[in-house]
Amino acid sequence: MSDFDITSLIHHPYRAPAGFEAPQAGVHKASTVIFPNVAAMRSRDWRNRSGYTYGLHGTPTTFLLEERLAALEGGSHCVLVPSGLAAIALVDLALLSAGDEVLLPDNVYGPSRELARHELLRLGITHRFYDPMDAAGLAFMIGPATKLVWLEAAGSVTMEFPDLENLIAAAKARGVATALDNTWGAGIAFKPFGLGVDIVMQALTKFPSGGGDVLMGSVTTRDAALHERLKLAHMHLGLGVAGNDAELVLRSLPSIALRYAAHDASARALAAWLATRPEVARVLHPAFDSCPGHAHWKKLCGAAAGLFSVMLDARYSQAQVDAFVDALQLFSIGYSWGGPMSLAVPYDLKAMRGDKAYAGTLVRFSIGLESAAALQADLEQALKTLA
């Protein structure tokens, strides 16, 4: 093929007609964005959505997903990042500097804890852990160096539902920013901005994706100045998401409420059944009064995610509990949740938090979209390994 033929292929004059509409949004992928002229190139500002500058700063596909997620959360501004942990890191790095302190709930998502213990500490940012069930205790802990309070509802693994209203009020009274990990609530269970929280993040990997095949996170705010700080850090860190990944989340969002309700219904049915089993010492599900913070959940939420944990009786060893999990046939062993497949993971709470409040060994269940009856039968046959 001659050079002329190659050039004509690259610079072919045909343009598809405008006005194409379909149920699913188009996928726009780019690193380079083409400007009509130099004046347009110089006038465009990557910090707003009046135009496009570079693929990392947004395309029609990612802008659309950001707008829909902001609407889901009840916010005004949203940025996308490559994972839920990246969303946590973005908030930390945008708001904290050397000499600052961040307060974390003592049941915080494990990787967020490790981020604080290693990377933030290396940057001169300190951290302390507070009891998420004690708003007065949090108020007492906030000091001059405290610049950010992280919240999580429900708590990771042990599923406590905190007193969000009073925790947020305690931070707000002292002029400290609050950020909520709302992955569990997913914009469905409750609306956190109505409680006065400043920032809401989600691991879109979970319910918004719904397929167990996408890694993505979001950070949403209502405050334009706060969004500007987040957007600047987002640009400086070079964070971006792929157009095809954004497409997958956009495709799943219309069904999120239906899927969330289905996960919730099956999880409550299975949790109630497990609560009757002699092998189970305790069920940890925010909708059950055996779970710490149930009253707070009941006040704020009508729905609950398809996630709960059980404490198996203390007479069973870790090896026996592991054998029980291995015996499950419909439950797969794996991290994450919110996808179509049910998952089970045993946790060693003493290794995680040194927690003495829970006797026995914990197993966390993520309930998928299988038949609840089939999942119950699977649990029943696996429990026989403990006999």
N, C-alpha and C positions, 0 to 999 in steps of 0.2 A: 504494500500500500504506500502511495506517495505521501510526502509531507503535506501536500495540499489536502489530500483526503482526510488525514488525521486532524488537521486544523479545522476543516469544515464540520467534522463530527463534534469537536469540542465547542465550536462557536456556531452551532446550527441555529438558524433564526426562528425555528418554530417555537411558539409558546402555547401551552394548552389554554383553552378559553376559561375565563373566570366564571364563577357562579356555581361550581360543583358543590352539591350538598349531599351528605350521607349520614346515617345514624352515628357512625364513628368518626372522630376527628382525624384529619390527615396527619401524617408523620413527617415532620420537617427535621432533617439532619444536616448539620453543617459545622465545620470549623470556620472556614472563611465565609464571610457574608459580603455580598456584592453591593457596592454603592453606585448610584447613578452618576455621581460626579464628586469632585473633591469637596465642594461646599457642603454637600450632604454628609460626607465622611467626617468632616470637622465639626459639624453642628450636632451630630447625634450624641446622646449621653447614655452610656450603658446603665446608669443608675435608675432610669425610668423606662417605661414600656412604650414610649412614643415612637421607637424605631429599633432597628436591629444593628448591632455593631460587630459581634463575634459570637460564634456558637456557644462558647462557655457562658456567655451572659444572657442567653435565652433565645428561644425560637418560638414560633407560634404554638407549637405543641407543648412546650414546657410552660409558657405563659398561661395557656389555657388550664393546664393542670394546677398551677399555683392558684389561679383565681377560683377554681372549683373547690380546692382544699380550704382556702380561706373562708369560703361560704359555708362549707361543712362545719368548720370549727367556730364560726361566728366571728371571725377576724376580718382584717382589712388588707393585710400584706402577708405574702408567703414567699419563702425561698426553698428550693429543692436541693438536697445533698445526696451523696451516694449511699448512705445507710442511716439507720437510726442513731448509731453511735457517732457518726459524723455530725448529725444534728446536735447532739449533746456537746460535742467538741466545739462546734461553731459558736454555740451560745457561750460556753466558757471562755473561749478565746476572744470573742467580741466584747465581753463585758468585764473581764478580769485582767488585772495587771499585777506586776511584782509588788508584793506587800499587801495585796488584797486577800480576803478570805471568802470561801464558799462553804455554805452549810448544806449537808446532805442528809436525807433520812437514813436511819441505820438499816433499813430494809431496801436500800437503793439497788437498782439494776447493777449487777456485778461489774461489767465493763466500765460503767460510769465511776464506780468506786476506784477501780484500778487506774483509770485516767487521772483521777485526782491524786492518787498515791504516788504516781510516777511522773507523768508528763507535766501536770500542773505544778507539782512540788518542785520539779526541776527548774521551772520558770519563776520560782519564788512566790507561788500562789499557794496558800495554806488552806486546809480544810478541817472541819470537825463534823461529827455525826450527831444528829439530834433524834429524839424519840418522836416519830410522826404522830403518835397518839397523845402528845402532851404539848398543846399550843402555848401554855404558860411557860413551859420549859424552853421552848424555842425563843420566846420573847426575852427570856433571861439571858440566853446565849448570845444574842445579836449584839455585836460590839462595833466600835468605830471602823475596824478593818473589814467588817462583813459587807460585801457588795452584791451577793447573790444567794438566794435560798432556792434549792431544788425541791420540788414536790413530786410525789409519785402516787397515783391512785389507780388501782390498788397496789400495795407494796409488792415488790418482786418476790416470787416464790411463796412467801408466807401469807400473802393476800390481805393484810390488814388494810382497812379503808380509813384514811386519816380524816381528821377534822379540818377539811380544806378551808372552810370559811374563816375559822379562827387562826389557822396557820398563816393564811394570806393577810389577814388583818394585822397580825403581829408584825409581819415584815413591812407592810405598808405604813404602819404607824411610825416606823423607824427609817423610812425612806429607802428601804432595800428592795431591789428588784426580785421578782419571783418568776421561776420557770417551771412548768409542769410537764412531766412525761405523761402524755395522754394516749399512749399506745393502747392501753387496755380499754379506755372509754371510746376511742376512735371517732370522736365527734358525735357519737350516737347516745351513749349512756347519760351524759350530762354536758352542759355548755360551760366550760371553765371561765371564759371571759366575763360571764355574768357574775362570777365570784370575785372579780377584780384582779385575776392573775395577769402578769405582764406578757409572758411568752408561753406559747404552747408548742411542744414538739411531738412528733409521732414517728415511729418506725413504720413507714408505709409498706414495709416488708410484710407486715401482718395483715390486718383486716382490709385496708384499702386495696392491696394487691389481691389477696384472697387465693393465690395460686401456689404459694410456697416456692416461687421461682423468680422473684424480683427482690433486689436489695435497693432500698431508697429510704430517705427520710425527709421530713419537712419541718420548718420552723415558721410559726405564724404569730403575728402581732396585730394589735390595733393602732399602736402609736407610730406615727410616721418617722419621728426622730430615732426611735429605737430600731425600727426597720432599717433606717439608713446605716446605723452602726453595724447591724448584722450583714447588710448587703456589702458594705466595704470589706468586712472580714471575709465574707464569702468570696469576693473577687481576689483579695490578697492571697487567699489560700488555694485559689484555682479550683474551686469545687464546681462540679457539673454533673449532669446525669445524661444518659443516652436517650435519644429520641424514641427508640423502640421500647425501652423500659417505661418511659413516660406514657407511651401508647397503651401498654399493658395495664397500668394503673387507671388510666382514663376509661379503658374498656370495662374494668371491674367496678368502678365507683357507683354506677347506677344500681347495682345489686347489693351494695354494702349493707343497707338496713335489713334487707331480707335475709342475707347470710348471717348477719349479727344475731338476729332473732332466732334463727335456726340453731346456731351454735349455743346460744343462751338456753333455749328450751331443753336441748339434749343434755347439756351440762348440769342443769338443775335436777333433771330426772335421775341422772346417774349419781350425782352427789347425794341426793336423798336416799337412793338405794344403798350406796356405800355406807351411809351413816347408820344403817341397820345391821351392818355386818360386824361380827365379833372380832374380826381381825383388825378393824379400824378403830383407833382411839379417838380420832377427831377429824372433822371435815372443815377445811378452810376455804370457804366460798363467801364472798361479801353478802350475798343474799340470804345467808343462813346465820341465825343468831349465835352459833358456835364460833363465828369468825370475829376477831377483834375489829371494832369499828362498824359493825353491822348497822347500828343506829345512824351513823353518818351516811352510809350508803343509802339507807332507806329514805333519808331526808332529801338527798340530791338526785337519786337515780330511780328509774323504773326498770331499766335493763341492766344486764350484766354479761360480760364476755363469756365465751365458752372455755373458761380457764378456772381450774381450782386445784387445790392440793389436799392430800390426806396424810395424816400422821398414822402410820401403822403401829400396832401395839408394841410397846418397848421390849416385849419378850422375843421379838424377832430380830435377828442379827442383820447387819448390812448385807451379808452374803445371801441370806434368805430373801431379803427384799429385792436384791438384784436378780435372783432367780425368778421371783414373781414377775418382774418386769420383762425378763427374757422370755417367759412363758406366754406373754401376750401375743396374739396372732394378728389382730386387726389394728392394735395400737403399735405404731412404729416407734423406735427409739431415736429421738432427735430433738434439737433445740428449735426455738421459734414456735409460732402458733398462728392461728387465723386462716390456715389453709384447709383444703378439703379432707385431709387425712388426719386422723387422731394420733396424738403423740403422748408418750410417757417418759419421764426422766426422774430417776431417784436423786435426791440431793442429801449431802452431808451438811446439816446446818451448823454443826460445831466447827467444821473446817471453813464454812462461809463467814459466820458471824460470831462464833462462840456463844450461840444463843442457848440459854438454859430454860427458856420459857416453854419449850416444846419437847416433850418426852417421846422418844421413839424415832423412827426414820421416816422422812418425808418423801412422798412421790407426787410430782406435779403432773396433772393431766391437761392436755389441750384437746378439747373435743371437736372433731371435724364434722363432716356432713354425712357420715354414715348413719345407718339406722341405729337409734338408741337401744333398741332391743338386741340387736346384734352385738353392740359394744358391751352391753350388760352381760350377755352370755360369755363373751370373751373374758371379761373381768372375773366372772364366776369360775370359769375353768382354771384361770391362772391363780386365783386365790387358793386353790386346792394344793398348790405347791407349798404353801405355808403350814399345811396341816401336819 
